[in-house]
Amino acid sequence: MNASKRWPVLLGVAGVMDCGMALYHSVMPFQMKWQDGLAGVPDSIVWALFALNFSWSVLVFLAGALVISAATLGPGAGTFARRTVFVVGLFWLVHGAYTWISPLPLPGSLVWLRYVLGLFPALMVILHWLPLIGGQDRMSRVP
């Protein structure tokens, strides 16, 4: 796939996956019934847990929206768009490293999920960074 086709396809998929992960995270505390496991935990810590998850969801959704916007600009996207895509990929790299170093505690029947949770960020790094390799037109190159 050449750079002019790779850019919108891979970044479009990446942006949709960013937004999808964010939307899932916004309902995940309710789906996983976090509140049930927080009995006896100080209210301020419960609030902080939900606030952090909410804020993470908003930031990842907005980053995904920026990646989708960059996808529509094509491989000649300006420096800001390219750096934004790079930084979102860097976020997924750091997040992935954290999940490998400190995996989510899971029951024995779900240990396989650790691999999925570890491979997802790797896929996201590839989807965000592969379009940045080559294909940039001469007018938008950073000096």
KEGU-854439 format. One record per residue (C-alpha): residue number from 1; residue in three letters; x, y, z. Coordinates in pm, 1 decimal. Each point is the difference from the previous one (the first is absolute). Example, Ala and Ser with C-alpha at 12.3 -4.5 7.8 and 13.67 -1.06 7.14 Angstrom:
BEGIN
+-----+-----+----------+----------+----------+
!   i !  aa !        X !        Y !        Z !
+-----+-----+----------+----------+----------+
!   1 ! Ala !   1230.0 !   -450.0 !    780.0 !
!   2 ! Ser !    137.0 !    344.0 !    -66.0 !
+-----+-----+----------+----------+----------+
***
This chain:
BEGIN
+-----+-----+----------+----------+----------+
!   i !  aa !        X !        Y !        Z !
+-----+-----+----------+----------+----------+
!   1 ! Met !      0.0 !      0.0 !      0.0 !
!   2 ! Asn !    153.6 !    332.3 !   -101.9 !
!   3 ! Ala !     23.2 !    297.4 !    236.4 !
!   4 ! Ser !   -291.9 !    191.5 !   -152.5 !
!   5 ! Lys !   -234.9 !   -293.2 !     66.9 !
!   6 ! Arg !    165.8 !   -115.1 !    322.5 !
!   7 ! Trp !    -41.9 !    337.8 !    175.4 !
!   8 ! Pro !   -381.6 !     32.9 !     -1.9 !
!   9 ! Val !    -69.7 !   -371.0 !     42.7 !
!  10 ! Leu !    233.5 !    -72.6 !    291.2 !
!  11 ! Leu !    -61.9 !    331.0 !    176.9 !
!  12 ! Gly !   -374.6 !    -29.6 !    -56.6 !
!  13 ! Val !      2.9 !   -343.9 !    161.7 !
!  14 ! Ala !    226.5 !    125.4 !    280.2 !
!  15 ! Gly !   -224.1 !    298.6 !     71.9 !
!  16 ! Val !   -314.6 !   -211.8 !      4.2 !
!  17 ! Met !    170.8 !   -247.4 !    235.4 !
!  18 ! Asp !    116.2 !    287.5 !    224.1 !
!  19 ! Cys !   -355.9 !    133.4 !     18.5 !
!  20 ! Gly !   -146.5 !   -347.3 !     46.9 !
!  21 ! Met !    234.8 !    -77.0 !    289.1 !
!  22 ! Ala !    -91.9 !    333.5 !    157.7 !
!  23 ! Leu !   -372.8 !    -63.4 !    -34.6 !
!  24 ! Tyr !     37.6 !   -348.2 !    147.0 !
!  25 ! His !    197.7 !    139.3 !    292.7 !
!  26 ! Ser !   -277.7 !    246.8 !     71.7 !
!  27 ! Val !   -244.5 !   -284.9 !     68.4 !
!  28 ! Met !    247.0 !   -260.8 !    127.1 !
!  29 ! Pro !    -28.8 !     96.5 !    371.1 !
!  30 ! Phe !   -372.2 !    -69.1 !    -15.9 !
!  31 ! Gln !     32.9 !   -316.8 !   -209.0 !
!  32 ! Met !    263.0 !   -138.5 !    239.2 !
!  33 ! Lys !   -192.1 !    123.3 !    304.5 !
!  34 ! Trp !    293.9 !    184.3 !    153.0 !
!  35 ! Gln !   -227.1 !    149.7 !    265.2 !
!  36 ! Asp !    -70.9 !   -347.7 !    143.4 !
!  37 ! Gly !    368.2 !    -55.2 !     75.7 !
!  38 ! Leu !     54.1 !    338.1 !    159.7 !
!  39 ! Ala !   -195.9 !    -48.8 !    322.0 !
!  40 ! Gly !    192.7 !    149.4 !    290.7 !
!  41 ! Val !    232.8 !    200.5 !   -225.4 !
!  42 ! Pro !      4.9 !    372.2 !     86.2 !
!  43 ! Asp !   -236.8 !    204.4 !   -217.6 !
!  44 ! Ser !    283.9 !    221.0 !   -122.5 !
!  45 ! Ile !    187.5 !   -301.3 !   -140.4 !
!  46 ! Val !   -315.4 !   -136.3 !   -165.4 !
!  47 ! Trp !    -59.7 !    341.7 !   -154.4 !
!  48 ! Ala !    363.0 !     19.9 !   -116.0 !
!  49 ! Leu !    -18.4 !   -343.4 !   -163.1 !
!  50 ! Phe !   -312.5 !     90.1 !   -198.7 !
!  51 ! Ala !    131.3 !    350.3 !    -78.8 !
!  52 ! Leu !    329.7 !   -135.5 !   -131.7 !
!  53 ! Asn !   -177.2 !   -256.1 !   -216.4 !
!  54 ! Phe !   -236.1 !    268.9 !   -132.4 !
!  55 ! Ser !    287.3 !    239.4 !    -74.0 !
!  56 ! Trp !    202.0 !   -275.9 !   -168.2 !
!  57 ! Ser !   -302.3 !    -82.7 !   -216.0 !
!  58 ! Val !    -47.2 !    362.8 !   -103.9 !
!  59 ! Leu !    368.4 !     48.8 !    -83.9 !
!  60 ! Val !     24.3 !   -320.5 !   -203.4 !
!  61 ! Phe !   -323.1 !     84.1 !   -184.3 !
!  62 ! Leu !    125.4 !    349.5 !    -86.9 !
!  63 ! Ala !    338.7 !   -138.7 !   -106.8 !
!  64 ! Gly !   -182.9 !   -249.7 !   -221.8 !
!  65 ! Ala !   -204.2 !    281.8 !   -151.9 !
!  66 ! Leu !    324.9 !    185.5 !    -79.1 !
!  67 ! Val !    143.9 !   -314.7 !   -159.4 !
!  68 ! Ile !   -313.4 !    -38.4 !   -214.9 !
!  69 ! Ser !     36.2 !    364.6 !    -98.5 !
!  70 ! Ala !    365.6 !    -60.1 !    -92.6 !
!  71 ! Ala !   -108.0 !   -302.8 !   -205.2 !
!  72 ! Thr !   -221.2 !    224.3 !   -213.4 !
!  73 ! Leu !    290.5 !    239.2 !    -67.2 !
!  74 ! Gly !    200.1 !   -265.6 !   -181.3 !
!  75 ! Pro !    373.3 !    -71.9 !      4.2 !
!  76 ! Gly !     79.1 !    366.4 !    -66.1 !
!  77 ! Ala !   -142.2 !     93.8 !    339.1 !
!  78 ! Gly !    185.9 !    278.5 !    171.1 !
!  79 ! Thr !    251.6 !    -28.0 !    277.2 !
!  80 ! Phe !   -257.3 !     40.8 !    277.4 !
!  81 ! Ala !   -216.2 !   -285.9 !   -131.1 !
!  82 ! Arg !    301.6 !   -228.0 !    -43.4 !
!  83 ! Arg !    130.3 !     79.2 !    348.2 !
!  84 ! Thr !   -346.1 !    -55.9 !    147.4 !
!  85 ! Val !    -18.9 !   -344.7 !   -161.4 !
!  86 ! Phe !    350.8 !    -75.4 !    127.6 !
!  87 ! Val !    -88.3 !    105.0 !    356.8 !
!  88 ! Val !   -316.8 !   -211.8 !      2.4 !
!  89 ! Gly !    210.3 !   -297.2 !   -114.4 !
!  90 ! Leu !    249.5 !     81.8 !    275.3 !
!  91 ! Phe !   -285.5 !     -4.3 !    252.6 !
!  92 ! Trp !    -89.6 !   -352.9 !   -112.6 !
!  93 ! Leu !    366.0 !   -105.2 !     20.3 !
!  94 ! Val !     29.6 !    121.9 !    360.5 !
!  95 ! His !   -339.4 !   -147.5 !     89.0 !
!  96 ! Gly !    100.3 !   -332.4 !   -153.7 !
!  97 ! Ala !    329.8 !     -4.9 !    188.1 !
!  98 ! Tyr !   -189.8 !     58.2 !    323.3 !
!  99 ! Thr !   -242.4 !   -285.3 !    -70.4 !
! 100 ! Trp !    292.4 !   -236.5 !    -64.2 !
! 101 ! Ile !    196.2 !    112.7 !    307.6 !
! 102 ! Ser !   -303.5 !      9.4 !    227.7 !
! 103 ! Pro !   -269.8 !   -227.5 !   -145.9 !
! 104 ! Leu !   -362.3 !     21.1 !    107.2 !
! 105 ! Pro !    -70.8 !   -254.8 !    275.0 !
! 106 ! Leu !   -235.8 !   -256.5 !   -149.2 !
! 107 ! Pro !   -152.1 !   -327.3 !    115.2 !
! 108 ! Gly !    161.8 !   -314.4 !   -139.5 !
! 109 ! Ser !   -276.0 !    -51.6 !   -254.9 !
! 110 ! Leu !     72.4 !    341.3 !   -156.4 !
! 111 ! Val !    381.4 !      1.1 !     -2.5 !
! 112 ! Trp !    -12.0 !    -19.6 !   -382.0 !
! 113 ! Leu !   -148.6 !    349.7 !      7.7 !
! 114 ! Arg !    337.6 !    137.5 !    116.2 !
! 115 ! Tyr !    138.2 !    -74.8 !   -345.9 !
! 116 ! Val !   -286.4 !    180.2 !   -170.9 !
! 117 ! Leu !     39.6 !    297.0 !    234.2 !
! 118 ! Gly !    372.1 !      4.3 !    -73.9 !
! 119 ! Leu !    -27.8 !    -43.3 !   -375.8 !
! 120 ! Phe !   -270.8 !    263.2 !    -50.2 !
! 121 ! Pro !    234.7 !    293.8 !     76.2 !
! 122 ! Ala !    265.4 !   -152.1 !   -229.8 !
! 123 ! Leu !   -254.8 !     -8.6 !   -282.0 !
! 124 ! Met !    -93.2 !    360.7 !     77.7 !
! 125 ! Val !    364.4 !    111.7 !    -19.3 !
! 126 ! Ile !     31.7 !   -166.1 !   -340.9 !
! 127 ! Leu !   -323.5 !    157.0 !   -127.0 !
! 128 ! His !    109.1 !    346.9 !    114.0 !
! 129 ! Trp !    367.3 !    -11.6 !    -98.8 !
! 130 ! Leu !      3.8 !   -199.3 !   -323.9 !
! 131 ! Pro !   -168.1 !    283.3 !   -195.9 !
! 132 ! Leu !    269.7 !    240.6 !    123.2 !
! 133 ! Ile !    272.2 !   -199.2 !   -174.9 !
! 134 ! Gly !     63.0 !    148.1 !   -342.9 !
! 135 ! Gly !   -255.7 !    150.8 !   -231.2 !
! 136 ! Gln !     24.6 !    352.4 !    136.6 !
! 137 ! Asp !     -1.5 !    253.0 !   -281.4 !
! 138 ! Arg !    289.5 !    245.2 !    -26.6 !
! 139 ! Met !   -207.9 !    305.4 !     89.6 !
! 140 ! Ser !    -90.2 !   -124.3 !    347.9 !
! 141 ! Arg !    335.5 !   -138.4 !    110.5 !
! 142 ! Val !    137.3 !    133.5 !    323.3 !
! 143 ! Pro !    332.6 !    180.5 !    -67.0 !
+-----+-----+----------+----------+----------+
***
